[in-house]
Amino acid sequence: MLRLNTPLLLLFTAIGLLAMGLSAAPAYAHGFGERYDLPLPLTYFVVGGAAAVALSFVVVGIFVRGEHSGDSYPRLNLFAMEPLRLVLSGPVTWLLKTASLFLFLLVIATGLYGSERPVNNLTPTFVWIIWWVGMGFVVSLLGNLWAVVNPWKIVFGLVEFLYHRITPDWELTLGLDYAQRVGVWPSVVLFFAFVWVENALPDSASPELLSWLIIAYSVLTLGGMFLFGKHQWLRYGEVFTVIYGFLTRFSITEARTSDPMVCHECSDPQCSAGTLNYRAGCVDCYECFEYARHRQLNLRPPAIGLHWQGPLPAGLTAMVLLVLSTVTFDGFSDTPEWASALGWALTQTPQLTSPYFNGLVIANTLGLVLFPLAFAAVYWAFCAMMQGATARRSGPDPTPAHLMTTFVFSLVPIALAYHFAHYLGFLLIQGQLIIPLASDPFGSGADYFGTASYVVNISITNARSIWFFAVMSIVAGHIIAVYLAHIKAVSIYGDRNLALKSQVPMLALMVLYTVASLWIISRPITE
């Protein structure tokens, strides 16, 4: 059995690189509008980053010698400290839920009735910067805050509570059976629609449009809960619950229950987070956590929650690849090369003058479609190489599709690293808009808290910090991915030499993506 000593030290070292980057107060190039010449040629950074990832493979291969036990990592139960348990499970939870519901209603109201100028309206800044970017940072680093503050879950729970007071013997749901074969595919479709609005829709910053989209999604989500049950729809159809659910596996906290009867009755076919059976308890299953008597909120080593015992469903695999590819496309769309492609698209479609159907919309839509397809094709190809590298003379070998679903969680640290590199400065610079908007959310000239005249401070960081943070975060993310992929290979093949052979193609894939990522993030800085 693998004990988390040297490998865990490697993991903490990688996280330390991320922390160093965070302390450097970086910013995304959008916040500056300035050109920055790299202190060394880009080739040096690319070679150095690729070499660091390759070296991590060698080190992990030397020290990881046995199978990793899904429950062998150290944990500290915060609920074991009575004052902390009372605070975290009581007043803080209700305060967060109340604040979330208030902000949810406020964001809809400001979009419908506030200023039409996005910079003077709370809705665009809150939706695209504070919530979408900020919540991703929180759930992936600290824990699944979204499970507590999800406004649709809160609204349905409140209505459900009132309904039970009136009719105690009836449930607020039609209780329709959700087809398990469908899985999270509805969320995959909805997430693609979401990133299309973010990256391809010209009016994505329109306050009124955002409010109507929120209302439409609210009707869909609350309707899904009513048709199939709250937990069923949250698990499969509520796109942000699905996304934040796997991103939080990187975080330093976990929600664990140890109530066998509750876990046994759980409607989630994958209860136990793929690592434990229900008799031992389950991890990050919030249906069980809501009803169990014995609950733990544990501190744990970062990224250890991404060690999934078996293959993932196809839909969740597609979701991970979609998140990774779309955030990469978002970065690539800032490069001069994509700007040239957009210019060419406009010259080819001069007759299309509609603001919602023109060359720019078509090109960005094609980019959003082709990037995930290309990512999936490349990932499949390298999994096929992995199958070839581990082919045995007797017995069935895992298919490339099976390997794709088995190793896909090891790509999550890469997606998060690129998310950090791409968005942190954007959050730090543009996120400051929330300070004046807090005093004047409708753009009406009010000044409730005396901060309406605040001016965004772009000197909070500089382009040099952007680059070094981005390099450290991307390299660290790939090192963690190498570690996770290796312990997964050891658990699958059982033979250390066979596991090492299987990971040579995966290493090549990660080195390739390291090189591509560093090139993409360098373009807005050097041009």
PyMOL commands that set and color helices and strands:
alter all, ss='L'
color gray80, all
select helices_A, chain A and resi 6-23+29-31+42-63+78-80+82-89+91-113+118-120+122-141+146-149+151-166+185-199+207-228+230-236+239-250+260-264+286-291+304-306+314-332+336-348+359-389+400-439+458-460+463-493+496-526
alter helices_A, ss='H'
color red, helices_A
select strands_A, chain A and resi 76-77+253-257+282-283+295-299
alter strands_A, ss='S'
color yellow, strands_A
deselect
rebuild
show_as cartoon
